[in-house]
Amino acid sequence: MKKQVVSLSVASILLLSSALGASAEAAEPENNVLAAKPAQCSDPISDTYDVSKMATIFDDDKILWNFVNMDQILPHSIIQKGSMVHPYKMGKKVDLSNLTYNFNGETRRFTDLMERGRTNGLLVIKDGKVVNEQYFNGNDACTRFTSWSIAKSYVSTLVGIAVDEGKIKSIDDIITNYVPELKGSGYEEATIRDVLQMSSGVDWDEDYSNENADIWRMLQDVVFNNMPVKDFIKDLEGGQPHTFNYKSTDAQVLAFLVENVNNKPLHEVFSEKLWKPLGMTSDAYLNQDLHNNDFGLSFINAPLRDLAKLGQLFLQDGKWGGKQIVSAKWVKEATTPVDADLQPNVSYPHFGYQYQWWVPKGAKLGHEFSAMGVYGQYVYVDKDAGVVIAKVSADPDNGDNIYEEMTAFREIVKAVSKKR
């Protein structure tokens, strides 16, 4: 595979946050009538990339293109789909063009929120059938969207599958028993459960608005300074385990765990355990560092329908096509916060946390939860209503709208649950 790698100076990373407050106008939805889409997609994945584009990844005039072309920006591996594709059934369309919701004492329109958040795609599934599907900004059902931290929920699910298979004896084991390469690092005292709960105790700052935060330092060292991601994590220092502090490195350590217990790179495990069993519509790709190491903290790039299948799998208690892909026990445990510091409004404003899944305040625990990624990526599940909502965006407000999005999603659930 031909690859182009461009090195940058430390100063270039500062450009990454230069346009966080920008806004733009979204195009009108392309499909106003719900219609069957291709059962499978075969859009090509680029075999070249240019790392210099990462310096302007969030720039106002480039963000929309960047978020659907990460194969041209960073190295990547292919997550292969299987020979059997399991498409969604198409249901009766539910029109959301006049949907409103109440937020901060105001009645707001969902279409305004989608425009304000620069939505790229919206998919609503009710009882396993697509009832609303819209794409914006020239995208379609085969576009591979970068999902940012939605990847964390996928990696967590691979941990659950490894537990089910007996490859991990207990998530209360010390994680370095399975990832010995990290002995001597800040992860030495953390259990697998700690890492799943973002409670490893490793010192970390993931404030995207702070150009000196650790998350930007990692991007600088790993992407621009050519450091293997594992080497970066080995140098992190420990703090107090069992205390919630959101950090992307915890998810990357879970990726190392999954690779070690399966003796395969992460993209192959994705393919074997999820992409093929779930009958994904398309090969996906997973971005890598410059040493062919898969990222697990972020960077799954896939069509919206495929991203949504994780939500549908969890709604179905881990069962797909008559087979138990991940145990119902794991599904419940992964989405039900039990520790005091992980409860909604405690771990984070308006949200709780469990095994790389977010839980909005007011949720019936274990029944309503969401995978979420920065800049407006969601796979939201309401099990009792039988609804999955997947949404991908290039939100210039960088997460300021996340609870407003949850509020709107709850209104969508009501709208699609009315007798039709």
C-alpha positions, -999 to 999 in steps of 0.1 A, spaced: 0 0 0 14 33 -10 14 58 18 24 95 21 34 108 55 41 144 63 58 156 95 48 188 112 62 210 139 47 212 174 31 245 165 10 229 139 -11 211 165 -24 245 178 -42 249 145 -65 220 155 -86 241 178 -87 273 158 -123 269 145 -142 253 174 -166 281 176 -175 284 139 -209 276 125 -222 267 91 -254 261 72 -263 225 65 -278 214 32 -314 202 28 -319 164 33 -314 144 2 -340 118 8 -374 131 17 -391 98 9 -379 66 27 -367 42 1 -347 10 0 -309 17 -2 -283 -6 -16 -280 -38 5 -243 -35 5 -217 -8 -3 -185 -10 -22 -172 25 -22 -133 24 -25 -111 32 5 -80 53 -4 -46 37 -3 -28 70 3 -29 96 31 -14 129 41 -9 135 78 -5 172 73 -43 175 69 -46 166 106 -34 202 114 -67 215 99 -90 187 109 -115 210 126 -111 240 104 -145 256 94 -139 252 56 -125 216 59 -143 198 87 -172 184 66 -148 169 41 -124 157 67 -150 138 87 -159 116 58 -124 112 43 -102 101 72 -87 74 49 -70 103 31 -57 118 63 -43 90 85 -30 54 79 -57 28 82 -65 -9 83 -95 -25 68 -123 -41 89 -137 -67 64 -174 -74 62 -186 -110 56 -202 -125 26 -236 -123 41 -252 -89 45 -281 -83 68 -299 -52 57 -325 -34 78 -361 -37 68 -378 -5 57 -407 7 78 -433 33 73 -416 67 73 -422 90 103 -419 126 93 -397 146 118 -397 179 99 -421 195 124 -407 178 155 -403 201 185 -388 196 220 -385 217 251 -351 227 263 -339 254 287 -375 267 289 -378 271 252 -397 252 225 -372 243 198 -373 227 164 -353 195 157 -345 207 121 -329 238 136 -308 216 159 -297 195 130 -287 225 110 -269 242 140 -250 209 147 -240 205 111 -256 170 108 -242 147 82 -267 118 87 -296 107 108 -310 72 111 -340 62 132 -348 25 137 -380 13 154 -386 -24 161 -358 -32 137 -371 -12 108 -358 21 94 -385 48 99 -364 79 91 -332 82 72 -317 115 60 -283 125 47 -268 160 43 -239 177 27 -236 153 -2 -234 122 19 -254 90 14 -261 56 29 -227 43 17 -206 72 31 -181 61 57 -184 86 86 -157 90 112 -174 81 145 -148 94 170 -155 80 205 -184 57 194 -154 34 188 -150 31 225 -184 14 229 -174 -10 201 -141 -18 218 -159 -23 252 -182 -48 235 -151 -68 222 -140 -69 259 -174 -83 268 -171 -110 241 -137 -120 254 -151 -123 289 -179 -145 275 -154 -167 257 -133 -171 288 -103 -153 274 -106 -128 302 -111 -146 336 -124 -115 354 -127 -78 348 -115 -74 384 -81 -87 373 -52 -62 370 -51 -52 334 -13 -55 331 -18 -93 337 -31 -93 302 -11 -63 288 23 -68 304 38 -42 281 23 -16 304 39 -28 336 57 1 352 32 26 337 3 44 354 -19 14 345 0 -10 368 -26 -9 396 -57 -5 375 -82 -34 370 -99 -40 337 -131 -28 354 -114 5 363 -103 10 327 -138 2 313 -152 28 337 -126 55 328 -114 51 364 -78 39 358 -63 66 379 -39 77 352 -32 114 353 -49 129 323 -66 161 309 -90 157 280 -102 193 278 -105 198 240 -106 236 245 -72 236 262 -44 235 236 -20 222 263 -43 193 274 -30 157 273 -53 148 245 -36 173 222 -2 162 235 -10 127 225 -20 137 191 11 157 186 34 129 198 17 100 181 5 116 148 31 143 142 62 131 161 59 95 149 57 79 184 40 45 186 8 49 206 18 22 231 51 40 238 31 72 246 9 53 270 38 36 287 51 70 298 18 80 316 19 83 353 -7 69 378 -29 87 402 -58 73 422 -75 43 407 -113 37 410 -121 74 404 -139 86 372 -119 108 349 -127 106 312 -96 97 292 -92 83 257 -61 64 267 -82 41 288 -101 30 256 -68 25 238 -55 2 266 -87 -18 262 -78 -22 225 -44 -36 236 -62 -60 259 -85 -72 231 -56 -77 207 -35 -96 233 -63 -120 244 -72 -127 207 -36 -127 194 -48 -106 165 -47 -69 155 -78 -50 165 -92 -46 130 -92 -84 125 -110 -89 158 -136 -63 148 -142 -82 116 -144 -116 132 -165 -108 162 -188 -80 150 -186 -70 113 -191 -104 99 -216 -117 125 -238 -85 122 -238 -86 84 -224 -51 79 -232 -35 46 -196 -24 40 -160 -29 48 -150 -2 73 -116 11 81 -98 19 114 -72 46 115 -38 38 128 -6 55 142 24 57 118 36 22 129 5 3 117 -10 1 152 -48 3 152 -64 30 172 -92 19 196 -99 51 213 -116 65 182 -115 64 144 -139 37 133 -151 49 99 -183 32 86 -217 39 70 -243 51 94 -264 19 91 -234 -2 103 -226 21 132 -262 18 143 -260 -20 144 -242 -19 178 -272 -1 192 -295 -26 177 -274 -55 191 -276 -40 226 -314 -34 222 -317 -71 214 -297 -81 245 -267 -91 225 -285 -114 201 -284 -112 163 -299 -135 138 -306 -161 164 -270 -161 177 -258 -146 210 -230 -123 199 -223 -109 233 -241 -121 265 -272 -104 278 -255 -102 311 -227 -81 296 -252 -58 278 -270 -51 311 -238 -47 331 -221 -25 305 -250 0 304 -260 2 341 -239 24 364 -237 11 399 -208 31 415 -217 64 431 -193 84 411 -206 71 378 -243 81 383 -259 106 360 -250 142 369 -222 129 391 -196 117 367 -205 143 342 -231 171 338 -264 154 327 -247 120 322 -235 89 339 -210 64 327 -204 26 328 -183 5 304 -176 31 277 -214 39 274 -231 71 285 -264 72 304 -285 104 303 -300 117 335 -336 105 341 -328 72 323 -341 39 334 -307 24 341 -298 -4 317 -327 6 294 -316 40 279 -280 47 270 -258 60 242 -224 57 226 -212 92 219 -183 109 201 -170 144 201 -184 169 175 -219 152 175 -217 115 170 -244 93 186 -258 58 188 -287 62 212 -308 33 225 -342 32 242 -347 -6 248 -383 -3 261 -394 17 231 -375 -5 206 -357 25 192 -322 31 180 -311 66 168 -278 71 150 -266 105 141 -233 118 127 -223 154 126 -195 179 123 -208 200 152 -189 233 155 -199 236 191 -179 205 200 -202 188 224 -221 218 239 -253 203 225 -251 168 238 -278 169 264 -300 189 240 -295 161 215 -306 136 241 -337 157 248 -346 157 211 -339 120 208 -365 114 235 -391 133 216 -382 113 185 -389 81 205 -423 95 214 -430 104 177 -421 70 163 -439 52 191 -473 66 184 -499 43 168 -495 44 130 
